[in-house]
């Protein structure tokens, strides 16, 4: 493997970090998670008959 100059390693690391941050932000903003809607009214309006 040929030797790389320190600036070339720095450029490689910089490009990797930029691509990684771009990937993270694209992954964060790309998918919108929909909430699972549970009908809470069935649970809240249910009348309970306690025997004690």
C-alpha distance matrix in Angstrom:
0.0 3.8 6.4 8.9 12.6 14.9 16.9 14.1 13.6 17.4 17.8 15.6 17.7 20.8 20.3 19.7 22.8 24.8 24.1 24.9 28.1 29.0 28.6 30.8 33.5 33.6 33.9 36.7 38.7 38.3 40.3 43.8 45.1 48.8 51.0 53.0 56.5 58.9 62.6 63.7 67.2 68.0 67.1 68.8 72.1 72.6 75.8 75.9 79.0 78.8 81.4 81.4
3.8 0.0 3.8 6.4 9.8 12.8 14.5 12.0 12.3 16.0 16.3 14.8 17.3 20.0 19.7 19.8 22.8 24.6 24.3 25.5 28.4 29.2 29.3 31.5 33.9 34.2 34.9 37.5 39.3 39.1 41.4 44.9 46.4 50.1 52.4 54.6 58.1 60.6 64.2 65.3 68.8 69.7 68.9 70.4 73.7 74.4 77.6 77.8 81.0 80.8 83.4 83.4
6.4 3.8 0.0 3.8 6.7 9.4 11.7 9.9 9.9 13.5 14.4 13.5 15.5 18.2 18.6 18.8 21.4 23.3 23.6 24.6 27.2 28.5 28.8 30.7 33.1 33.7 34.5 36.8 38.8 38.9 41.3 44.6 46.1 49.9 52.0 54.3 57.8 60.3 63.9 64.7 68.2 69.3 68.3 69.7 73.1 73.9 77.0 77.1 80.3 80.1 82.7 82.5
8.9 6.4 3.8 0.0 3.8 6.5 8.2 6.1 6.6 10.0 10.8 10.2 12.4 14.8 15.3 16.0 18.4 20.1 20.6 21.9 24.3 25.4 26.1 28.0 30.1 30.9 32.0 34.1 35.9 36.2 38.8 42.0 43.7 47.5 49.7 52.1 55.5 58.1 61.6 62.4 65.9 67.1 66.2 67.4 70.8 71.7 74.9 75.1 78.4 78.2 81.0 80.8
12.6 9.8 6.7 3.8 0.0 3.8 5.5 5.2 6.5 8.8 10.0 10.7 12.6 14.3 15.5 16.7 18.5 20.1 21.3 22.6 24.5 25.8 27.0 28.7 30.5 31.6 32.9 34.7 36.4 37.0 39.7 42.8 44.6 48.4 50.5 53.2 56.4 59.1 62.6 63.2 66.7 68.1 67.1 68.1 71.5 72.6 75.7 76.0 79.4 79.1 81.9 81.6
14.9 12.8 9.4 6.5 3.8 0.0 3.8 5.4 5.1 6.2 8.6 9.8 10.5 12.2 14.2 15.2 16.4 18.2 19.9 20.8 22.4 24.1 25.5 26.8 28.5 30.0 31.2 32.7 34.5 35.5 38.2 41.0 42.8 46.5 48.5 51.2 54.4 57.0 60.5 60.9 64.4 65.8 64.7 65.6 69.1 70.2 73.2 73.5 76.8 76.5 79.3 78.9
16.9 14.5 11.7 8.2 5.5 3.8 0.0 3.8 5.4 4.9 6.1 8.5 9.7 10.2 12.1 14.0 15.1 16.2 18.1 19.6 20.8 22.2 23.9 25.4 26.7 28.1 29.8 31.2 32.7 33.7 36.6 39.4 41.4 45.1 47.3 50.1 53.2 56.0 59.3 59.9 63.2 64.9 63.9 64.7 68.1 69.4 72.5 73.0 76.4 76.1 79.1 78.8
14.1 12.0 9.9 6.1 5.2 5.4 3.8 0.0 3.8 5.3 5.0 6.1 8.6 9.7 10.5 12.2 14.1 15.2 16.4 18.1 19.9 20.9 22.3 24.2 25.7 26.7 28.2 30.1 31.5 32.2 35.0 38.1 40.1 43.8 46.1 48.8 52.0 54.8 58.2 59.0 62.3 63.8 63.0 64.0 67.3 68.5 71.7 72.2 75.6 75.5 78.4 78.3
13.6 12.3 9.9 6.6 6.5 5.1 5.4 3.8 0.0 3.8 5.4 5.0 6.1 8.5 9.8 10.4 12.2 14.1 15.3 16.2 18.2 19.8 20.8 22.3 24.2 25.5 26.6 28.4 30.2 30.9 33.5 36.5 38.2 42.0 44.1 46.7 50.0 52.6 56.1 56.7 60.2 61.5 60.6 61.6 65.0 66.1 69.2 69.5 72.9 72.7 75.5 75.3
17.4 16.0 13.5 10.0 8.8 6.2 4.9 5.3 3.8 0.0 3.8 5.4 5.1 6.0 8.5 9.8 10.4 12.1 14.1 15.1 16.3 18.1 19.7 20.8 22.4 24.0 25.4 26.7 28.4 29.6 32.3 35.1 36.9 40.6 42.6 45.5 48.6 51.3 54.7 55.2 58.5 60.1 59.1 60.0 63.4 64.6 67.7 68.1 71.5 71.3 74.2 73.9
17.8 16.3 14.4 10.8 10.0 8.6 6.1 5.0 5.4 3.8 0.0 3.8 5.4 5.0 6.1 8.5 9.8 10.4 12.1 14.0 15.2 16.3 18.0 19.8 21.0 22.2 23.9 25.6 26.9 27.7 30.7 33.6 35.7 39.4 41.7 44.6 47.6 50.5 53.9 54.6 57.9 59.5 58.7 59.6 62.9 64.2 67.4 68.0 71.5 71.5 74.5 74.4
15.6 14.8 13.5 10.2 10.7 9.8 8.5 6.1 5.0 5.4 3.8 0.0 3.8 5.4 5.2 6.1 8.6 9.9 10.6 12.1 14.2 15.3 16.3 18.3 20.0 20.9 22.2 24.2 25.8 26.3 29.0 32.2 34.1 37.8 40.1 42.8 46.0 48.8 52.2 53.1 56.4 57.8 57.1 58.2 61.4 62.6 65.8 66.3 69.8 69.7 72.7 72.7
17.7 17.3 15.5 12.4 12.6 10.5 9.7 8.6 6.1 5.1 5.4 3.8 0.0 3.8 5.5 5.0 6.1 8.6 9.8 10.3 12.1 14.0 15.1 16.3 18.2 19.7 20.7 22.3 24.3 25.2 27.7 30.6 32.3 36.0 38.1 40.8 44.0 46.6 50.1 50.7 54.1 55.6 54.6 55.6 59.0 60.1 63.2 63.7 67.1 66.9 69.9 69.7
20.8 20.0 18.2 14.8 14.3 12.2 10.2 9.7 8.5 6.0 5.0 5.4 3.8 0.0 3.8 5.4 5.2 6.1 8.6 9.7 10.6 12.1 14.1 15.3 16.5 18.1 19.7 21.0 22.5 23.7 26.5 29.3 31.3 35.0 37.1 40.0 43.1 45.9 49.2 49.8 53.1 54.8 54.0 54.8 58.1 59.5 62.6 63.2 66.7 66.7 69.7 69.6
20.3 19.7 18.6 15.3 15.5 14.2 12.1 10.5 9.8 8.5 6.1 5.2 5.5 3.8 0.0 3.8 5.5 5.1 6.1 8.4 9.9 10.4 12.1 14.2 15.4 16.2 18.0 19.9 21.1 21.8 24.7 27.7 29.9 33.6 36.0 38.8 41.9 44.8 48.2 49.1 52.3 53.9 53.3 54.3 57.5 58.8 62.1 62.8 66.3 66.5 69.6 69.6
19.7 19.8 18.8 16.0 16.7 15.2 14.0 12.2 10.4 9.8 8.5 6.1 5.0 5.4 3.8 0.0 3.8 5.5 5.2 6.0 8.6 9.8 10.4 12.2 14.2 15.1 16.2 18.2 20.0 20.5 23.1 26.1 28.0 31.7 34.0 36.6 39.9 42.6 46.1 46.9 50.3 51.7 51.0 52.1 55.3 56.5 59.8 60.3 63.8 63.8 66.9 66.9
22.8 22.8 21.4 18.4 18.5 16.4 15.1 14.1 12.2 10.4 9.8 8.6 6.1 5.2 5.5 3.8 0.0 3.8 5.4 4.9 6.0 8.4 9.7 10.4 12.2 14.0 15.1 16.3 18.3 19.5 22.0 24.7 26.5 30.2 32.2 35.1 38.2 40.9 44.3 44.9 48.3 49.8 49.0 49.9 53.2 54.5 57.6 58.2 61.7 61.7 64.7 64.7
24.8 24.6 23.3 20.1 20.1 18.2 16.2 15.2 14.1 12.1 10.4 9.9 8.6 6.1 5.1 5.5 3.8 0.0 3.8 5.4 5.2 6.1 8.5 9.9 10.6 12.1 14.0 15.3 16.5 17.7 20.6 23.4 25.6 29.2 31.5 34.6 37.5 40.4 43.7 44.5 47.7 49.4 48.8 49.6 52.8 54.3 57.5 58.4 61.9 62.1 65.3 65.3
24.1 24.3 23.6 20.6 21.3 19.9 18.1 16.4 15.3 14.1 12.1 10.6 9.8 8.6 6.1 5.2 5.4 3.8 0.0 3.8 5.5 5.0 6.0 8.6 9.9 10.3 12.0 14.1 15.4 15.8 18.6 21.7 23.9 27.6 30.1 32.9 36.0 39.0 42.3 43.3 46.6 48.1 47.6 48.7 51.8 53.1 56.5 57.3 60.8 61.2 64.3 64.5
24.9 25.5 24.6 21.9 22.6 20.8 19.6 18.1 16.2 15.1 14.0 12.1 10.3 9.7 8.4 6.0 4.9 5.4 3.8 0.0 3.8 5.4 5.0 6.2 8.7 9.8 10.4 12.3 14.4 15.1 17.4 20.3 22.1 25.8 28.0 30.7 33.9 36.7 40.1 41.0 44.3 45.7 45.1 46.1 49.4 50.6 53.9 54.5 58.0 58.2 61.2 61.4
28.1 28.4 27.2 24.3 24.5 22.4 20.8 19.9 18.2 16.3 15.2 14.2 12.1 10.6 9.9 8.6 6.0 5.2 5.5 3.8 0.0 3.8 5.4 5.1 6.2 8.5 9.7 10.5 12.3 13.9 16.4 18.9 20.8 24.5 26.6 29.6 32.6 35.4 38.7 39.4 42.6 44.3 43.7 44.5 47.7 49.1 52.4 53.2 56.7 56.9 60.1 60.1
29.0 29.2 28.5 25.4 25.8 24.1 22.2 20.9 19.8 18.1 16.3 15.3 14.0 12.1 10.4 9.8 8.4 6.1 5.0 5.4 3.8 0.0 3.8 5.5 5.3 6.0 8.4 9.8 10.6 11.6 14.7 17.4 19.9 23.5 26.0 29.0 31.9 35.0 38.2 39.2 42.3 44.0 43.7 44.5 47.6 49.1 52.5 53.5 57.1 57.5 60.8 61.1
28.6 29.3 28.8 26.1 27.0 25.5 23.9 22.3 20.8 19.7 18.0 16.3 15.1 14.1 12.1 10.4 9.7 8.5 6.0 5.0 5.4 3.8 0.0 3.8 5.6 5.2 6.0 8.5 10.1 10.2 12.7 15.9 17.9 21.6 24.2 26.9 30.0 33.0 36.4 37.5 40.7 42.2 41.8 42.9 46.0 47.3 50.7 51.6 55.2 55.6 58.8 59.2
30.8 31.5 30.7 28.0 28.7 26.8 25.4 24.2 22.3 20.8 19.8 18.3 16.3 15.3 14.2 12.2 10.4 9.9 8.6 6.2 5.1 5.5 3.8 0.0 3.8 5.5 5.1 6.1 8.7 9.9 11.8 14.4 16.1 19.8 21.9 24.8 27.9 30.7 34.1 34.9 38.2 39.7 39.1 40.2 43.3 44.7 47.9 48.8 52.3 52.6 55.8 56.0
33.5 33.9 33.1 30.1 30.5 28.5 26.7 25.7 24.2 22.4 21.0 20.0 18.2 16.5 15.4 14.2 12.2 10.6 9.9 8.7 6.2 5.3 5.6 3.8 0.0 3.8 5.4 5.0 6.2 8.3 10.8 13.0 15.3 18.8 21.1 24.3 27.0 30.1 33.3 34.1 37.2 39.0 38.6 39.4 42.5 44.1 47.4 48.4 52.1 52.5 55.9 56.2
33.6 34.2 33.7 30.9 31.6 30.0 28.1 26.7 25.5 24.0 22.2 20.9 19.7 18.1 16.2 15.1 14.0 12.1 10.3 9.8 8.5 6.0 5.2 5.5 3.8 0.0 3.8 5.4 5.3 5.6 8.8 11.7 14.4 17.8 20.6 23.6 26.4 29.6 32.8 34.0 37.0 38.7 38.6 39.6 42.5 44.0 47.5 48.7 52.3 53.0 56.4 56.9
33.9 34.9 34.5 32.0 32.9 31.2 29.8 28.2 26.6 25.4 23.9 22.2 20.7 19.7 18.0 16.2 15.1 14.0 12.0 10.4 9.7 8.4 6.0 5.1 5.4 3.8 0.0 3.8 5.7 5.3 7.0 10.0 12.0 15.6 18.3 21.0 24.1 27.1 30.5 31.7 34.9 36.3 36.1 37.3 40.2 41.6 45.0 46.0 49.6 50.2 53.5 54.0
36.7 37.5 36.8 34.1 34.7 32.7 31.2 30.1 28.4 26.7 25.6 24.2 22.3 21.0 19.9 18.2 16.3 15.3 14.1 12.3 10.5 9.8 8.5 6.1 5.0 5.4 3.8 0.0 3.8 5.8 6.8 8.5 10.4 14.0 16.2 19.3 22.2 25.2 28.4 29.4 32.5 34.2 33.8 34.7 37.8 39.3 42.7 43.7 47.4 47.9 51.2 51.7
38.7 39.3 38.8 35.9 36.4 34.5 32.7 31.5 30.2 28.4 26.9 25.8 24.3 22.5 21.1 20.0 18.3 16.5 15.4 14.4 12.3 10.6 10.1 8.7 6.2 5.3 5.7 3.8 0.0 3.8 6.0 7.3 10.3 13.4 16.1 19.4 21.9 25.2 28.2 29.3 32.2 34.1 34.1 34.8 37.7 39.4 42.9 44.2 47.9 48.8 52.2 52.8
38.3 39.1 38.9 36.2 37.0 35.5 33.7 32.2 30.9 29.6 27.7 26.3 25.2 23.7 21.8 20.5 19.5 17.7 15.8 15.1 13.9 11.6 10.2 9.9 8.3 5.6 5.3 5.8 3.8 0.0 3.8 6.7 9.8 12.8 16.1 18.9 21.6 25.0 28.0 29.6 32.4 34.0 34.3 35.4 38.0 39.6 43.2 44.6 48.3 49.3 52.6 53.5
40.3 41.4 41.3 38.8 39.7 38.2 36.6 35.0 33.5 32.3 30.7 29.0 27.7 26.5 24.7 23.1 22.0 20.6 18.6 17.4 16.4 14.7 12.7 11.8 10.8 8.8 7.0 6.8 6.0 3.8 0.0 3.8 6.3 9.4 12.6 15.3 18.1 21.5 24.6 26.3 29.2 30.6 30.9 32.1 34.8 36.2 39.8 41.1 44.8 45.8 49.1 50.1
43.8 44.9 44.6 42.0 42.8 41.0 39.4 38.1 36.5 35.1 33.6 32.2 30.6 29.3 27.7 26.1 24.7 23.4 21.7 20.3 18.9 17.4 15.9 14.4 13.0 11.7 10.0 8.5 7.3 6.7 3.8 0.0 3.8 6.3 9.5 12.6 15.0 18.5 21.4 23.0 25.8 27.4 27.7 28.8 31.4 33.0 36.6 38.1 41.8 42.9 46.3 47.3
45.1 46.4 46.1 43.7 44.6 42.8 41.4 40.1 38.2 36.9 35.7 34.1 32.3 31.3 29.9 28.0 26.5 25.6 23.9 22.1 20.8 19.9 17.9 16.1 15.3 14.4 12.0 10.4 10.3 9.8 6.3 3.8 0.0 3.8 6.4 9.3 12.1 15.3 18.5 20.1 23.1 24.5 24.6 25.9 28.6 30.0 33.5 34.9 38.5 39.6 42.9 43.9
48.8 50.1 49.9 47.5 48.4 46.5 45.1 43.8 42.0 40.6 39.4 37.8 36.0 35.0 33.6 31.7 30.2 29.2 27.6 25.8 24.5 23.5 21.6 19.8 18.8 17.8 15.6 14.0 13.4 12.8 9.4 6.3 3.8 0.0 3.8 6.4 8.7 12.2 15.2 17.0 19.8 21.2 21.7 23.0 25.5 26.9 30.6 32.1 35.8 37.1 40.5 41.7
51.0 52.4 52.0 49.7 50.5 48.5 47.3 46.1 44.1 42.6 41.7 40.1 38.1 37.1 36.0 34.0 32.2 31.5 30.1 28.0 26.6 26.0 24.2 21.9 21.1 20.6 18.3 16.2 16.1 16.1 12.6 9.5 6.4 3.8 0.0 3.8 6.0 9.1 12.2 13.6 16.7 18.1 18.3 19.5 22.2 23.6 27.2 28.6 32.3 33.5 36.9 38.0
53.0 54.6 54.3 52.1 53.2 51.2 50.1 48.8 46.7 45.5 44.6 42.8 40.8 40.0 38.8 36.6 35.1 34.6 32.9 30.7 29.6 29.0 26.9 24.8 24.3 23.6 21.0 19.3 19.4 18.9 15.3 12.6 9.3 6.4 3.8 0.0 3.8 6.3 9.7 11.7 14.8 15.5 15.8 17.6 20.1 21.1 24.8 26.1 29.7 31.1 34.4 35.7
56.5 58.1 57.8 55.5 56.4 54.4 53.2 52.0 50.0 48.6 47.6 46.0 44.0 43.1 41.9 39.9 38.2 37.5 36.0 33.9 32.6 31.9 30.0 27.9 27.0 26.4 24.1 22.2 21.9 21.6 18.1 15.0 12.1 8.7 6.0 3.8 0.0 3.8 6.4 8.7 11.4 12.5 13.3 14.8 17.0 18.3 22.0 23.8 27.4 29.0 32.5 34.0
58.9 60.6 60.3 58.1 59.1 57.0 56.0 54.8 52.6 51.3 50.5 48.8 46.6 45.9 44.8 42.6 40.9 40.4 39.0 36.7 35.4 35.0 33.0 30.7 30.1 29.6 27.1 25.2 25.2 25.0 21.5 18.5 15.3 12.2 9.1 6.3 3.8 0.0 3.8 5.8 8.8 9.3 9.7 11.7 14.0 14.9 18.6 20.1 23.8 25.4 28.8 30.4
62.6 64.2 63.9 61.6 62.6 60.5 59.3 58.2 56.1 54.7 53.9 52.2 50.1 49.2 48.2 46.1 44.3 43.7 42.3 40.1 38.7 38.2 36.4 34.1 33.3 32.8 30.5 28.4 28.2 28.0 24.6 21.4 18.5 15.2 12.2 9.7 6.4 3.8 0.0 3.8 5.5 6.1 7.6 9.3 10.8 12.1 15.9 17.9 21.6 23.6 27.1 28.9
63.7 65.3 64.7 62.4 63.2 60.9 59.9 59.0 56.7 55.2 54.6 53.1 50.7 49.8 49.1 46.9 44.9 44.5 43.3 41.0 39.4 39.2 37.5 34.9 34.1 34.0 31.7 29.4 29.3 29.6 26.3 23.0 20.1 17.0 13.6 11.7 8.7 5.8 3.8 0.0 3.8 5.4 5.3 6.1 8.6 10.2 13.7 15.6 19.4 21.1 24.7 26.2
67.2 68.8 68.2 65.9 66.7 64.4 63.2 62.3 60.2 58.5 57.9 56.4 54.1 53.1 52.3 50.3 48.3 47.7 46.6 44.3 42.6 42.3 40.7 38.2 37.2 37.0 34.9 32.5 32.2 32.4 29.2 25.8 23.1 19.8 16.7 14.8 11.4 8.8 5.5 3.8 0.0 3.8 5.4 5.1 5.8 8.2 11.7 14.4 18.0 20.2 23.8 25.6
68.0 69.7 69.3 67.1 68.1 65.8 64.9 63.8 61.5 60.1 59.5 57.8 55.6 54.8 53.9 51.7 49.8 49.4 48.1 45.7 44.3 44.0 42.2 39.7 39.0 38.7 36.3 34.2 34.1 34.0 30.6 27.4 24.5 21.2 18.1 15.5 12.5 9.3 6.1 5.4 3.8 0.0 3.8 5.7 5.7 6.2 10.0 12.3 15.9 18.3 21.7 23.8
67.1 68.9 68.3 66.2 67.1 64.7 63.9 63.0 60.6 59.1 58.7 57.1 54.6 54.0 53.3 51.0 49.0 48.8 47.6 45.1 43.7 43.7 41.8 39.1 38.6 38.6 36.1 33.8 34.1 34.3 30.9 27.7 24.6 21.7 18.3 15.8 13.3 9.7 7.6 5.3 5.4 3.8 0.0 3.8 5.7 5.5 9.0 10.5 14.2 16.0 19.5 21.2
68.8 70.4 69.7 67.4 68.1 65.6 64.7 64.0 61.6 60.0 59.6 58.2 55.6 54.8 54.3 52.1 49.9 49.6 48.7 46.1 44.5 44.5 42.9 40.2 39.4 39.6 37.3 34.7 34.8 35.4 32.1 28.8 25.9 23.0 19.5 17.6 14.8 11.7 9.3 6.1 5.1 5.7 3.8 0.0 3.8 5.6 8.3 10.4 14.1 15.8 19.5 20.9
72.1 73.7 73.1 70.8 71.5 69.1 68.1 67.3 65.0 63.4 62.9 61.4 59.0 58.1 57.5 55.3 53.2 52.8 51.8 49.4 47.7 47.6 46.0 43.3 42.5 42.5 40.2 37.8 37.7 38.0 34.8 31.4 28.6 25.5 22.2 20.1 17.0 14.0 10.8 8.6 5.8 5.7 5.7 3.8 0.0 3.8 6.2 9.4 12.8 15.2 18.8 20.7
72.6 74.4 73.9 71.7 72.6 70.2 69.4 68.5 66.1 64.6 64.2 62.6 60.1 59.5 58.8 56.5 54.5 54.3 53.1 50.6 49.1 49.1 47.3 44.7 44.1 44.0 41.6 39.3 39.4 39.6 36.2 33.0 30.0 26.9 23.6 21.1 18.3 14.9 12.1 10.2 8.2 6.2 5.5 5.6 3.8 0.0 3.8 6.4 9.9 12.5 15.9 18.2
75.8 77.6 77.0 74.9 75.7 73.2 72.5 71.7 69.2 67.7 67.4 65.8 63.2 62.6 62.1 59.8 57.6 57.5 56.5 53.9 52.4 52.5 50.7 47.9 47.4 47.5 45.0 42.7 42.9 43.2 39.8 36.6 33.5 30.6 27.2 24.8 22.0 18.6 15.9 13.7 11.7 10.0 9.0 8.3 6.2 3.8 0.0 3.8 6.7 9.6 13.0 15.2
75.9 77.8 77.1 75.1 76.0 73.5 73.0 72.2 69.5 68.1 68.0 66.3 63.7 63.2 62.8 60.3 58.2 58.4 57.3 54.5 53.2 53.5 51.6 48.8 48.4 48.7 46.0 43.7 44.2 44.6 41.1 38.1 34.9 32.1 28.6 26.1 23.8 20.1 17.9 15.6 14.4 12.3 10.5 10.4 9.4 6.4 3.8 0.0 3.8 6.1 9.5 11.8
79.0 81.0 80.3 78.4 79.4 76.8 76.4 75.6 72.9 71.5 71.5 69.8 67.1 66.7 66.3 63.8 61.7 61.9 60.8 58.0 56.7 57.1 55.2 52.3 52.1 52.3 49.6 47.4 47.9 48.3 44.8 41.8 38.5 35.8 32.3 29.7 27.4 23.8 21.6 19.4 18.0 15.9 14.2 14.1 12.8 9.9 6.7 3.8 0.0 3.8 6.4 9.3
78.8 80.8 80.1 78.2 79.1 76.5 76.1 75.5 72.7 71.3 71.5 69.7 66.9 66.7 66.5 63.8 61.7 62.1 61.2 58.2 56.9 57.5 55.6 52.6 52.5 53.0 50.2 47.9 48.8 49.3 45.8 42.9 39.6 37.1 33.5 31.1 29.0 25.4 23.6 21.1 20.2 18.3 16.0 15.8 15.2 12.5 9.6 6.1 3.8 0.0 3.8 5.8
81.4 83.4 82.7 81.0 81.9 79.3 79.1 78.4 75.5 74.2 74.5 72.7 69.9 69.7 69.6 66.9 64.7 65.3 64.3 61.2 60.1 60.8 58.8 55.8 55.9 56.4 53.5 51.2 52.2 52.6 49.1 46.3 42.9 40.5 36.9 34.4 32.5 28.8 27.1 24.7 23.8 21.7 19.5 19.5 18.8 15.9 13.0 9.5 6.4 3.8 0.0 3.8
81.4 83.4 82.5 80.8 81.6 78.9 78.8 78.3 75.3 73.9 74.4 72.7 69.7 69.6 69.6 66.9 64.7 65.3 64.5 61.4 60.1 61.1 59.2 56.0 56.2 56.9 54.0 51.7 52.8 53.5 50.1 47.3 43.9 41.7 38.0 35.7 34.0 30.4 28.9 26.2 25.6 23.8 21.2 20.9 20.7 18.2 15.2 11.8 9.3 5.8 3.8 0.0
